[in-house]
Amino acid sequence: MALRLSPHLTVMANAAQRAAKRLLRDFNEVEQLQVSIKGPSDFVSQADLRSEASLREDLGKARPGYAFLMEESGASGSENWSWRWVVDPLDGTTNFLHGIPHWAISIALEKRLADGGSEIAAGLIYAPAADEMFWAEKGGGAFVNEKRLRVSARRDLAQAVFATGIPFAAVAPARRLAFARTLGSLMPQVAGIRRFGAAALDLAWVAGGRYDGFWELGLKPWDIAAGALVVREAGGYVTDPAGGDPLASGDVVAANPHLHPRLVEAVADGLAAGARG
């Protein structure tokens, strides 16, 4: 990569690329993986665990004092951390286990602020099967490999393609109804709605203008953290349906500035309908 990465992003890129080598080997032998089921449509494979161990080793070795928030092993390190890695070692596990080459490693770096809050300082999403690395640092723009990213400029819903995550069996009925209402509202108005099954990559694709927007309910911080920064640094908006922080609520609406208000309205109306039953 000819662009000069910051020290933090260099650490993140090196860790992601090393973990990706083993993931690609496992992906090519996916039928031999040992798989256990965590819950409906929520699988954990040996590939997940090996990737997380590799990322923890490399990130921890490069920055020994930083804490972790990881999908498989949860939070670790000092509770009074100043910096924390937020990691999904394999986003799109179900795709991976079915031989679908749409999955990624997501790494974000969270910085604690003087007021006790925090912000995402850097984010990286690496899709090994496509060899695409999406990355951003706060205030520095967003990129895929060496190409600058910008969200789309579409203003008309009739030309827009949105992405989403479809609820599965374990999701509460009210949330399933909320999704159905939002989907039913948007389908007649837009050019298309896609469900590709990897939230971090959905956000990265919004940043690159491939999608005009994305929404999903009930995500975890490691699903959102890196992608939200990449979208914002590409000129997009990322909130929850109430206009708040999606990292706090787990509900995310991301889009270009023209379509974000309309997508927020549709998702918020769906949630209200779901609450009413």
TILOLUM-707684 format. One record per residue: z, x, y of N, C-alpha, C in turn; residue number from 1. Coordinates in Angstrom, 3 decimals. Layout:
FINU      n_z      n_x      n_y     ca_z     ca_x     ca_y      c_z      c_x      c_y   n
FINU        Z        X        Y        Z        X        Y        Z        X        Y NUM
...
END
This chain:
FINU      n_z      n_x      n_y     ca_z     ca_x     ca_y      c_z      c_x      c_y   n
FINU    0.000    0.848   -1.187    0.000    0.000    0.000    0.000    0.889    1.245   1
FINU   -1.097    0.806    2.036   -1.259    1.717    3.168   -0.305    1.400    4.319   2
FINU    0.018    0.124    4.489    0.965   -0.223    5.541    2.314    0.414    5.236   3
FINU    2.938    0.927    6.263    4.220    1.595    6.073    5.345    0.562    6.047   4
FINU    6.016    0.458    4.915    7.118   -0.481    4.771    8.401    0.141    5.308   5
FINU    9.301   -0.724    5.773   10.621   -0.266    6.187   11.382    0.231    4.965   6
FINU   12.478    0.962    5.155   13.271    1.406    3.997   13.723    0.257    3.105   7
FINU   14.182   -0.849    3.701   14.612   -1.979    2.881   13.463   -2.543    2.072   8
FINU   12.315   -2.784    2.701   11.182   -3.356    1.985   10.630   -2.394    0.940   9
FINU   10.725   -1.105    1.198   10.305   -0.130    0.197   11.162   -0.242   -1.061  10
FINU   12.468   -0.365   -0.880   13.379   -0.561   -2.016   13.017   -1.831   -2.774  11
FINU   12.771   -2.917   -2.037   12.454   -4.198   -2.657   11.138   -4.131   -3.423  12
FINU   10.120   -3.519   -2.813    8.813   -3.428   -3.461    8.878   -2.581   -4.726  13
FINU    9.567   -1.456   -4.662    9.678   -0.595   -5.841   10.408   -1.295   -6.977  14
FINU   11.484   -2.014   -6.637   12.250   -2.724   -7.668   11.404   -3.832   -8.303  15
FINU   10.677   -4.575   -7.470    9.843   -5.670   -7.984    8.733   -5.139   -8.877  16
FINU    8.106   -4.043   -8.486    7.004   -3.509   -9.278    7.479   -2.972  -10.623  17
FINU    8.670   -2.370  -10.643    9.172   -1.880  -11.932    9.520   -3.043  -12.860  18
FINU   10.187   -4.064  -12.330   10.516   -5.227  -13.158    9.253   -5.928  -13.634  19
FINU    8.222   -5.928  -12.791    6.984   -6.631  -13.134    6.282   -6.008  -14.332  20
FINU    6.388   -4.699  -14.510    5.710   -4.052  -15.631    6.194   -4.618  -16.958  21
FINU    7.516   -4.795  -17.088    8.052   -5.351  -18.333    7.707   -6.835  -18.449  22
FINU    7.752   -7.561  -17.326    7.401   -8.978  -17.367    5.951   -9.168  -17.825  23
FINU    5.060   -8.338  -17.347    3.662   -8.456  -17.756    3.505   -8.180  -19.254  24
FINU    4.247   -7.209  -19.776    4.199   -6.960  -21.213    4.702   -8.176  -21.990  25
FINU    5.809   -8.741  -21.519    6.346   -9.931  -22.185    5.379  -11.112  -22.069  26
FINU    4.741  -11.240  -20.914    3.809  -12.357  -20.700    2.640  -12.274  -21.675  27
FINU    2.218  -11.069  -21.977    1.103  -10.894  -22.912    1.508  -11.153  -24.359  28
FINU    2.809  -11.253  -24.612    3.306  -11.551  -25.953    4.245  -12.751  -25.897  29
FINU    3.892  -13.725  -25.076    4.820  -14.804  -24.746    5.248  -15.600  -25.979  30
FINU    4.393  -15.669  -26.991    4.752  -16.471  -28.155    5.870  -15.829  -28.964  31
FINU    6.167  -14.547  -28.710    7.204  -13.852  -29.468    8.551  -13.815  -28.740  32
FINU    8.594  -14.355  -27.522    9.840  -14.307  -26.769   10.923  -15.145  -27.430  33
FINU   12.150  -14.651  -27.354   13.300  -15.440  -27.778   13.731  -16.298  -26.592  34
FINU   13.768  -17.596  -26.791   14.034  -18.513  -25.689   15.215  -19.406  -26.032  35
FINU   16.128  -19.549  -25.105   17.203  -20.529  -25.242   17.080  -21.524  -24.111  36
FINU   17.585  -22.710  -24.322   17.421  -23.768  -23.329   18.711  -23.929  -22.536  37
FINU   18.605  -23.815  -21.202   19.750  -24.035  -20.317   19.921  -25.520  -20.032  38
FINU   18.847  -26.253  -20.016   18.880  -27.676  -19.711   17.457  -28.191  -19.704  39
FINU   17.261  -29.501  -19.473   15.905  -30.048  -19.467   15.013  -29.330  -18.449  40
FINU   13.890  -28.856  -18.905   12.904  -28.163  -18.068   13.497  -26.969  -17.326  41
FINU   14.561  -26.408  -17.832   15.196  -25.256  -17.179   15.499  -24.227  -18.257  42
FINU   14.565  -23.331  -18.475   14.649  -22.387  -19.580   15.103  -21.012  -19.097  43
FINU   15.753  -20.312  -19.983   16.042  -18.903  -19.711   15.525  -18.089  -20.886  44
FINU   14.769  -17.086  -20.603   14.184  -16.257  -21.648   14.760  -14.859  -21.563  45
FINU   14.508  -14.117  -22.612   14.889  -12.709  -22.567   14.159  -12.000  -21.428  46
FINU   12.975  -12.475  -21.089   12.225  -11.877  -19.973   12.988  -12.034  -18.660  47
FINU   13.543  -13.221  -18.398   14.363  -13.439  -17.206   15.497  -12.419  -17.141  48
FINU   16.202  -12.309  -18.242   17.404  -11.485  -18.262   17.073  -10.007  -18.096  49
FINU   15.996   -9.570  -18.742   15.592   -8.168  -18.584   15.130   -7.882  -17.162  50
FINU   14.414   -8.827  -16.573   13.949   -8.643  -15.194   15.137   -8.571  -14.240  51
FINU   16.105   -9.466  -14.427   17.274   -9.446  -13.550   18.053   -8.139  -13.697  52
FINU   18.215   -7.664  -14.931   18.933   -6.408  -15.144   18.211   -5.242  -14.477  53
FINU   16.891   -5.220  -14.567   16.107   -4.160  -13.940   16.252   -4.195  -12.419  54
FINU   16.165   -5.391  -11.847   16.279   -5.530  -10.387   17.680   -5.159   -9.913  55
FINU   18.692   -5.604  -10.652   20.067   -5.257  -10.272   20.271   -3.744  -10.292  56
FINU   19.751   -3.098  -11.331   19.909   -1.644  -11.441   19.243   -0.932  -10.262  57
FINU   18.006   -1.292   -9.959   17.269   -0.574   -8.925   17.789   -0.879   -7.525  58
FINU   18.059   -2.157   -7.243   18.576   -2.515   -5.920   19.979   -1.950   -5.716  59
FINU   20.805   -2.021   -6.773   22.163   -1.501   -6.675   22.212   -0.001   -6.513  60
FINU   21.300    0.696   -7.184   21.258    2.151   -7.069   20.816    2.570   -5.663  61
FINU   19.870    1.838   -5.086   19.350    2.190   -3.764   20.323    1.832   -2.644  62
FINU   21.070    0.733   -2.819   22.011    0.283   -1.791   23.326   -0.105   -2.484  63
FINU   24.171    0.877   -2.804   25.351    0.621   -3.652   26.350   -0.375   -3.071  64
FINU   26.441   -0.515   -1.765   27.461   -1.395   -1.195   27.031   -2.832   -1.005  65
FINU   25.789   -3.159   -1.358   25.288   -4.510   -1.101   25.716   -5.462   -2.215  66
FINU   26.009   -6.696   -1.837   26.352   -7.734   -2.812   25.084   -8.360   -3.387  67
FINU   25.272   -9.229   -4.394   24.153   -9.896   -5.051   24.411  -11.393   -5.153  68
FINU   23.341  -12.166   -5.041   23.308  -13.564   -5.470   22.048  -13.704   -6.307  69
FINU   22.231  -13.854   -7.642   21.103  -13.820   -8.571   21.077  -15.091   -9.411  70
FINU   19.878  -15.516   -9.797   19.741  -16.791  -10.492   20.547  -16.840  -11.780  71
FINU   20.462  -15.810  -12.601   21.096  -15.866  -13.913   22.578  -15.511  -13.879  72
FINU   22.961  -14.506  -13.081   24.347  -14.015  -13.117   25.190  -14.459  -11.926  73
FINU   24.595  -15.157  -10.958   25.359  -15.684   -9.839   25.733  -14.623   -8.821  74
FINU   26.847  -14.861   -8.119   27.293  -13.976   -7.041   28.143  -12.847   -7.595  75
FINU   27.968  -11.656   -7.023   28.790  -10.511   -7.395   28.859   -9.560   -6.212  76
FINU   29.838   -8.647   -6.267   30.058   -7.734   -5.155   31.155   -8.256   -4.245  77
FINU   31.385   -7.558   -3.161   32.455   -7.914   -2.242   32.208   -9.272   -1.591  78
FINU   33.276  -10.068   -1.461   33.159  -11.328   -0.746   32.956  -11.098    0.752  79
FINU   33.332   -9.929    1.226   33.169   -9.592    2.648   31.916   -8.753    2.883  80
FINU   30.866   -9.047    2.140   29.631   -8.272    2.232   29.022   -8.343    3.630  81
FINU   28.357   -7.278    3.991   27.550   -7.246    5.216   26.083   -7.480    4.908  82
FINU   25.659   -7.058    3.708   24.294   -7.257    3.231   24.350   -7.793    1.815  83
FINU   23.410   -8.691    1.494   23.396   -9.259    0.148   21.953   -9.493   -0.308  84
FINU   21.680   -9.077   -1.542   20.400   -9.369   -2.166   20.436  -10.772   -2.768  85
FINU   19.403  -11.570   -2.510   19.272  -12.916   -3.078   18.021  -12.892   -3.951  86
FINU   18.201  -13.020   -5.270   17.140  -12.639   -6.209   16.850  -13.742   -7.228  87
FINU   15.583  -14.062   -7.365   15.097  -14.829   -8.518   14.234  -13.883   -9.343  88
FINU   14.699  -13.469  -10.517   13.978  -12.456  -11.288   12.692  -12.964  -11.923  89
FINU   12.568  -14.291  -12.049   11.352  -14.876  -12.618   11.256  -16.319  -12.138  90
FINU   10.562  -16.509  -11.037   10.343  -17.854  -10.502    9.087  -18.419  -11.160  91
FINU    9.221  -19.599  -11.747    8.125  -20.164  -12.531    8.263  -19.845  -14.002  92
FINU    9.505  -19.868  -14.491    9.767  -19.508  -15.889    9.007  -20.393  -16.863  93
FINU    8.938  -21.683  -16.582    8.239  -22.592  -17.496    6.757  -22.244  -17.568  94
FINU    6.152  -21.924  -16.428    4.759  -21.446  -16.453    4.635  -20.208  -17.340  95
FINU    5.531  -19.265  -17.104    5.531  -18.003  -17.857    5.571  -18.266  -19.351  96
FINU    6.484  -19.134  -19.771    6.677  -19.383  -21.197    5.543  -20.180  -21.831  97
FINU    4.714  -20.800  -20.983    3.561  -21.533  -21.500    2.256  -20.760  -21.297  98
FINU    2.368  -19.490  -20.906    1.170  -18.679  -20.760    0.362  -18.975  -19.515  99
FINU    0.974  -19.612  -18.518    0.291  -19.937  -17.261    0.568  -18.806  -16.268 100
FINU   -0.446  -18.130  -15.757   -0.219  -16.914  -14.955    0.125  -17.187  -13.503 101
FINU    1.089  -18.087  -13.298    1.516  -18.417  -11.932    3.041  -18.338  -11.894 102
FINU    3.558  -17.145  -11.645    4.994  -16.897  -11.620    5.227  -15.660  -10.758 103
FINU    6.469  -15.444  -10.370    6.716  -14.384   -9.383    8.149  -13.888   -9.470 104
FINU    8.356  -12.742   -8.846    9.683  -12.192   -8.562    9.952  -12.423   -7.084 105
FINU   11.127  -12.942   -6.762   11.478  -13.207   -5.368   12.756  -12.454   -5.011 106
FINU   12.687  -11.666   -3.939   13.843  -10.899   -3.464   13.987  -11.123   -1.964 107
FINU   15.166  -11.524   -1.537   15.468  -11.635   -0.106   16.678  -10.767    0.204 108
FINU   16.750  -10.314    1.434   17.904   -9.546    1.910   18.583  -10.335    3.008 109
FINU   19.829  -10.701    2.747   20.613  -11.517    3.668   21.588  -10.631    4.445 110
FINU   21.636  -10.833    5.741   22.503  -10.049    6.626   23.577  -10.946    7.224 111
FINU   24.833  -10.506    7.138   25.921  -11.271    7.747   25.983  -10.966    9.240 112
FINU   26.136  -12.008   10.040   26.153  -11.882   11.495   27.581  -11.803   12.016 113
FINU   27.705  -11.390   13.262   29.028  -11.194   13.860   29.823  -12.493   13.936 114
FINU   29.131  -13.633   14.045   29.833  -14.920   14.152   30.245  -15.484   12.797 115
FINU   29.991  -14.736   11.729   30.344  -15.192   10.390   29.217  -15.865    9.644 116
FINU   28.154  -16.208   10.358   26.980  -16.766    9.704   26.140  -15.672    9.074 117
FINU   24.936  -16.026    8.676   24.046  -15.030    8.079   22.609  -15.406    8.374 118
FINU   21.721  -14.449    8.152   20.293  -14.687    8.297   19.547  -13.865    7.253 119
FINU   18.353  -14.308    6.917   17.506  -13.547    6.010   16.753  -12.513    6.844 120
FINU   16.994  -11.248    6.520   16.406  -10.152    7.298   15.069   -9.698    6.733 121
FINU   14.863   -9.849    5.433   13.615   -9.424    4.796   13.393  -10.261    3.548 122
FINU   12.127  -10.468    3.215   11.798  -11.231    2.021   10.543  -10.700    1.363 123
FINU   10.521  -10.757    0.040    9.364  -10.258   -0.727    9.172  -11.144   -1.950 124
FINU    7.940  -11.557   -2.171    7.576  -12.356   -3.341    6.396  -11.667   -4.000 125
FINU    6.579  -11.247   -5.243    5.523  -10.512   -5.945    5.031  -11.325   -7.125 126
FINU    3.731  -11.606   -7.140    3.084  -12.324   -8.237    2.324  -11.302   -9.089 127
FINU    2.925  -10.799  -10.159    2.317   -9.692  -10.906    0.960  -10.021  -11.521 128
FINU    0.784  -11.236  -12.031   -0.475  -11.570  -12.704   -1.657  -11.502  -11.741 129
FINU   -1.409  -11.785  -10.467   -2.458  -11.712   -9.445   -2.378  -10.427   -8.634 130
FINU   -1.331   -9.633   -8.857   -1.055   -8.420   -8.081   -1.060   -8.715   -6.584 131
FINU   -0.365   -9.784   -6.209   -0.218  -10.146   -4.798    1.248  -10.007   -4.403 132
FINU    1.510   -9.228   -3.375    2.856   -9.059   -2.861    2.913   -9.629   -1.444 133
FINU    3.677  -10.715   -1.312    3.901  -11.345   -0.015    5.204  -10.783    0.541 134
FINU    5.214  -10.392    1.819    6.423   -9.772    2.337    6.536   -9.984    3.838 135
FINU    7.759   -9.949    4.315    8.022  -10.135    5.738    9.374   -9.556    6.080 136
FINU    9.503   -9.146    7.307   10.782   -8.739    7.868   10.969   -9.521    9.156 137
FINU   12.187   -9.927    9.441   12.435  -10.773   10.609   11.899  -10.107   11.874 138
FINU   11.022  -10.815   12.569   10.442  -10.307   13.802    9.242   -9.411   13.621 139
FINU    8.826   -9.172   12.357    7.759   -8.213   12.106    6.478   -8.794   11.554 140
FINU    6.383  -10.129   11.456    5.194  -10.739   10.884    5.262  -10.818    9.377 141
FINU    4.257  -11.465    8.804    4.183  -11.662    7.356    2.862  -11.141    6.836 142
FINU    2.875  -10.656    5.584    1.705  -10.004    5.012    1.589  -10.343    3.535 143
FINU    0.363  -10.275    3.018    0.137  -10.233    1.578   -0.608   -8.938    1.316 144
FINU   -0.001   -8.074    0.510   -0.490   -6.704    0.337   -0.657   -6.076    1.730 145
FINU   -1.882   -5.804    2.179   -2.055   -5.188    3.503   -2.649   -6.149    4.529 146
FINU   -2.748   -7.418    4.171   -3.389   -8.407    5.041   -2.353   -9.258    5.769 147
FINU   -2.526   -9.413    7.068   -1.621  -10.247    7.862   -1.780  -11.717    7.474 148
FINU   -0.689  -12.431    7.398   -0.690  -13.848    7.037   -0.522  -14.731    8.262 149
FINU   -1.220  -15.864    8.253   -1.009  -16.923    9.236   -1.090  -18.262    8.512 150
FINU   -0.216  -19.185    8.900   -0.299  -20.536    8.352   -1.599  -21.183    8.812 151
FINU   -1.967  -22.261    8.148   -3.209  -22.950    8.504   -3.093  -23.586    9.893 152
FINU   -4.256  -23.943   10.442   -4.299  -24.582   11.769   -4.641  -26.063   11.678 153
FINU   -4.659  -26.626   10.476   -5.067  -28.027   10.331   -4.073  -28.968   11.006 154
FINU   -4.633  -29.987   11.644   -3.818  -30.981   12.339   -3.916  -32.369   11.706 155
FINU   -4.969  -32.591   10.944   -5.278  -33.917   10.423   -4.758  -34.039    8.988 156
FINU   -3.919  -35.022    8.744   -3.401  -35.230    7.394   -4.522  -35.437    6.379 157
FINU   -5.602  -36.049    6.802   -6.694  -36.339    5.874   -7.349  -35.073    5.338 158
FINU   -7.162  -33.952    6.014   -7.720  -32.684    5.564   -6.673  -31.778    4.900 159
FINU   -5.439  -32.235    4.860   -4.331  -31.375    4.420   -4.146  -31.408    2.913 160
FINU   -3.784  -30.236    2.369   -3.347  -30.124    0.975   -1.891  -29.678    0.983 161
FINU   -1.039  -30.480    0.386    0.385  -30.172    0.295    0.741  -29.796   -1.140 162
FINU    1.810  -29.022   -1.278    2.366  -28.689   -2.586    3.764  -29.295   -2.680 163
FINU    4.210  -29.507   -3.905    5.542  -30.072   -4.111    6.065  -29.653   -5.477 164
FINU    7.312  -29.987   -5.731    7.912  -29.815   -7.043    8.302  -31.179   -7.573 165
FINU    7.829  -31.534   -8.751    8.085  -32.858   -9.312    9.425  -32.857  -10.034 166
FINU   10.307  -33.823   -9.733   11.613  -33.860  -10.405   11.458  -34.000  -11.918 167
FINU   12.437  -33.436  -12.648   12.412  -33.524  -14.104   13.595  -34.351  -14.575 168
FINU   13.817  -34.385  -15.867   14.742  -35.347  -16.465   16.161  -35.243  -15.940 169
FINU   16.630  -34.031  -15.636   18.028  -33.856  -15.236   18.290  -34.264  -13.783 170
FINU   17.242  -34.546  -13.022   17.409  -34.886  -11.608   17.937  -36.316  -11.498 171
FINU   18.857  -36.547  -10.563   19.473  -37.860  -10.385   18.418  -38.919  -10.067 172
FINU   18.624  -40.144  -10.549   17.634  -41.206  -10.316   17.297  -41.411   -8.841 173
FINU   18.298  -41.303   -7.952   18.027  -41.500   -6.527   17.056  -40.457   -5.999 174
FINU   17.178  -39.210   -6.486   16.260  -38.166   -6.060   14.867  -38.380   -6.645 175
FINU   14.787  -38.874   -7.872   13.479  -39.166   -8.461   12.791  -40.275   -7.674 176
FINU   13.568  -41.287   -7.270   13.007  -42.372   -6.475   12.573  -41.872   -5.101 177
FINU   13.381  -40.997   -4.498   13.020  -40.430   -3.193   11.686  -39.698   -3.281 178
FINU   11.516  -38.907   -4.336   10.259  -38.186   -4.509    9.101  -39.161   -4.671 179
FINU    9.290  -40.191   -5.502    8.215  -41.153   -5.751    7.802  -41.867   -4.467 180
FINU    8.775  -42.204   -3.623    8.454  -42.877   -2.362    7.672  -41.947   -1.430 181
FINU    8.100  -40.684   -1.348    7.381  -39.722   -0.508    5.969  -39.511   -1.025 182
FINU    5.846  -39.341   -2.329    4.530  -39.128   -2.926    3.631  -40.336   -2.686 183
FINU    4.174  -41.529   -2.876    3.393  -42.746   -2.671    2.951  -42.915   -1.230 184
FINU    3.771  -42.460   -0.300    3.418  -42.542    1.114    2.324  -41.558    1.485 185
FINU    2.424  -40.326    0.959    1.497  -39.272    1.376    0.143  -39.340    0.666 186
FINU    0.126  -39.746   -0.597   -1.117  -39.662   -1.379   -2.311  -40.327   -0.705 187
FINU   -2.153  -41.522   -0.116   -3.334  -42.140    0.491   -3.773  -41.475    1.796 188
FINU   -2.938  -40.575    2.325   -3.218  -40.011    3.640   -3.798  -38.600    3.614 189
FINU   -3.670  -37.884    2.486   -3.972  -36.451    2.470   -5.154  -36.133    1.549 190
FINU   -5.647  -34.887    1.669   -6.760  -34.457    0.833   -6.322  -34.153   -0.591 191
FINU   -5.060  -33.795   -0.772   -4.578  -33.513   -2.115   -3.137  -33.073   -2.120 192
FINU   -2.468  -33.249   -3.268   -1.102  -32.793   -3.483   -1.095  -32.012   -4.795 193
FINU   -0.523  -30.822   -4.759   -0.532  -29.931   -5.905    0.884  -29.666   -6.405 194
FINU    1.015  -29.421   -7.717    2.303  -29.062   -8.316    2.040  -27.861   -9.210 195
FINU    2.316  -26.655   -8.698    2.003  -25.446   -9.449    3.215  -24.836  -10.141 196
FINU    4.428  -25.247   -9.805    5.576  -24.904  -10.612    6.295  -23.610  -10.296 197
FINU    6.138  -23.091   -9.068    6.884  -21.893   -8.661    7.129  -22.000   -7.153 198
FINU    8.341  -22.405   -6.782    8.625  -22.722   -5.378    8.424  -21.519   -4.458 199
FINU    8.818  -20.332   -4.901    8.656  -19.153   -4.049    7.183  -18.913   -3.736 200
FINU    6.320  -19.074   -4.741    4.890  -18.906   -4.504    4.312  -20.045   -3.682 201
FINU    4.834  -21.260   -3.846    4.394  -22.362   -2.994    4.634  -22.025   -1.520 202
FINU    5.805  -21.493   -1.220    6.108  -21.107    0.153    5.197  -19.973    0.614 203
FINU    4.987  -18.987   -0.240    4.097  -17.880    0.112    2.687  -18.385    0.404 204
FINU    2.239  -19.371   -0.354    0.892  -19.904   -0.157    0.803  -20.741    1.114 205
FINU    1.899  -21.379    1.519    1.919  -22.024    2.841    1.741  -20.960    3.921 206
FINU    2.439  -19.843    3.780    2.335  -18.766    4.763    0.904  -18.253    4.872 207
FINU    0.180  -18.244    3.754   -1.185  -17.749    3.752   -2.236  -18.794    4.066 208
FINU   -1.821  -20.026    4.366   -2.771  -21.077    4.712   -3.474  -21.706    3.528 209
FINU   -3.071  -21.353    2.308   -3.685  -21.966    1.128   -3.226  -23.417    0.992 210
FINU   -1.960  -23.643    1.254   -1.420  -24.986    1.407   -1.116  -25.206    2.887 211
FINU   -1.180  -26.469    3.295   -0.801  -26.811    4.667    0.678  -27.149    4.777 212
FINU    1.311  -27.419    3.644    2.737  -27.705    3.645    3.275  -27.797    2.235 213
FINU    4.593  -27.803    2.123    5.275  -27.860    0.831    6.611  -28.546    1.020 214
FINU    6.978  -29.396    0.063    8.337  -29.943    0.063    8.878  -29.988   -1.349 215
FINU   10.192  -29.833   -1.463   10.878  -29.995   -2.738   12.352  -30.216   -2.458 216
FINU   12.995  -30.976   -3.332   14.416  -31.308   -3.197   15.210  -30.604   -4.289 217
FINU   16.439  -30.213   -3.952   17.365  -29.702   -4.953   17.104  -28.289   -5.417 218
FINU   16.591  -27.439   -4.533   16.364  -26.042   -4.880   17.631  -25.208   -4.671 219
FINU   17.574  -23.963   -5.119   18.675  -23.020   -4.961   18.305  -21.970   -3.916 220
FINU   19.295  -21.261   -3.365   18.970  -20.266   -2.334   17.946  -19.233   -2.773 221
FINU   18.005  -18.790   -4.047   17.064  -17.769   -4.504   15.638  -18.307   -4.620 222
FINU   15.474  -19.646   -4.681   14.136  -20.233   -4.682   13.496  -20.195   -3.301 223
FINU   14.332  -20.228   -2.260   13.867  -20.495   -0.901   13.916  -19.278    0.005 224
FINU   14.914  -18.407   -0.173   15.280  -17.428    0.858   14.115  -16.554    1.296 225
FINU   13.456  -15.894    0.355   12.356  -14.996    0.728   11.182  -15.778    1.294 226
FINU   10.805  -16.860    0.624    9.643  -17.631    1.048    9.793  -18.253    2.408 227
FINU   10.998  -18.727    2.738   11.213  -19.335    4.042   10.956  -18.330    5.165 228
FINU   11.427  -17.094    4.985   11.188  -16.073    6.003    9.696  -15.758    6.106 229
FINU    9.015  -15.657    4.978    7.586  -15.341    5.011    6.814  -16.429    5.767 230
FINU    7.149  -17.697    5.521    6.485  -18.799    6.237    6.755  -18.713    7.741 231
FINU    8.001  -18.508    8.104    8.331  -18.447    9.532    7.635  -17.280   10.225 232
FINU    7.600  -16.146    9.553    6.941  -14.983   10.153    5.419  -15.141   10.195 233
FINU    4.890  -16.093    9.423    3.464  -16.399    9.477    3.158  -17.511   10.477 234
FINU    4.175  -17.951   11.215    3.975  -18.961   12.248    4.278  -20.382   11.844 235
FINU    4.852  -20.589   10.653    5.159  -21.929   10.191    6.590  -22.337   10.472 236
FINU    6.889  -23.581   10.155    8.226  -24.133   10.305    8.804  -24.408    8.919 237
FINU   10.096  -24.133    8.763   10.798  -24.412    7.507   12.158  -25.000    7.853 238
FINU   12.400  -26.234    7.425   13.690  -26.902    7.627   14.000  -27.714    6.375 239
FINU   15.150  -28.412    6.416   15.350  -29.468    5.435   14.883  -30.784    6.079 240
FINU   14.918  -31.910    5.353   14.383  -33.155    5.914   15.139  -33.669    7.142 241
FINU   16.357  -33.173    7.374   17.119  -33.561    8.554   16.958  -32.562    9.696 242
FINU   16.133  -31.555    9.508   15.933  -30.540   10.528   16.901  -29.380   10.432 243
FINU   17.721  -29.351    9.371   18.732  -28.312    9.211   18.248  -27.163    8.343 244
FINU   19.213  -26.407    7.846   18.947  -25.190    7.080   18.707  -25.530    5.611 245
FINU   17.513  -25.259    5.070   17.271  -25.575    3.656   18.090  -24.726    2.697 246
FINU   18.530  -23.539    3.129   19.371  -22.727    2.255   20.724  -23.385    2.028 247
FINU   21.172  -24.175    2.993   22.450  -24.869    2.854   22.312  -26.155    2.047 248
FINU   21.222  -26.890    2.255   21.071  -28.197    1.611   20.325  -28.142    0.285 249
FINU   19.452  -27.154    0.120   18.620  -27.082   -1.071   17.362  -27.921   -1.006 250
FINU   17.181  -28.653    0.086   15.983  -29.467    0.287   15.104  -28.779    1.330 251
FINU   13.832  -28.572    1.028   12.990  -27.765    1.902   11.699  -28.500    2.255 252
FINU   11.337  -28.402    3.531   10.051  -28.886    4.033    9.452  -27.751    4.853 253
FINU    8.304  -27.250    4.422    7.638  -26.137    5.103    6.204  -26.538    5.402 254
FINU    5.730  -26.195    6.594    4.358  -26.557    6.959    3.950  -25.810    8.213 255
FINU    2.679  -25.949    8.559    2.260  -25.406    9.845    2.879  -26.243   10.967 256
FINU    2.904  -25.743   12.192    3.603  -26.459   13.271    3.061  -27.852   13.550 257
FINU    1.766  -28.078   13.289    1.161  -29.379   13.590    1.570  -30.446   12.587 258
FINU    1.693  -30.081   11.322    1.944  -31.057   10.265    3.404  -31.139    9.842 259
FINU    4.213  -30.161   10.244    5.616  -30.163    9.827    6.340  -31.452   10.223 260
FINU    6.215  -31.945   11.481    6.949  -33.172   11.823    6.556  -34.363   10.955 261
FINU    5.302  -34.472   10.593    4.851  -35.612    9.800    5.313  -35.489    8.347 262
FINU    5.341  -34.264    7.833    5.842  -34.073    6.471    7.349  -34.307    6.420 263
FINU    8.077  -33.826    7.426    9.520  -34.084    7.507    9.785  -35.582    7.520 264
FINU    9.025  -36.319    8.313    9.226  -37.768    8.412    9.007  -38.451    7.063 265
FINU    7.964  -38.041    6.348    7.671  -38.655    5.054    8.771  -38.363    4.035 266
FINU    9.274  -37.125    4.023   10.316  -36.758    3.061   11.630  -37.441    3.423 267
FINU   11.955  -37.504    4.706   13.193  -38.163    5.144   13.138  -39.656    4.816 268
FINU   11.986  -40.284    5.020   11.847  -41.715    4.679   12.022  -41.908    3.173 269
FINU   11.486  -40.988    2.373   11.653  -41.078    0.937   13.109  -40.966    0.510 270
FINU   13.827  -40.033    1.141   15.261  -39.880    0.835   16.037  -41.131    1.207 271
FINU   15.709  -41.730    2.336   16.396  -42.958    2.753   16.119  -44.091    1.766 272
FINU   14.880  -44.186    1.309   14.546  -45.218    0.332   15.266  -44.983   -0.991 273
FINU   15.360  -43.687   -1.391   16.062  -43.365   -2.616   17.537  -43.723   -2.538 274
FINU   18.144  -43.509   -1.379   19.568  -43.830   -1.192   19.809  -45.325   -1.258 275
FINU   18.832  -46.095   -0.785   18.984  -47.545   -0.819   18.759  -48.093   -2.231 276
FINU   18.054  -47.311   -3.050   17.759  -47.759   -4.406   16.611  -48.746   -4.424 277
END
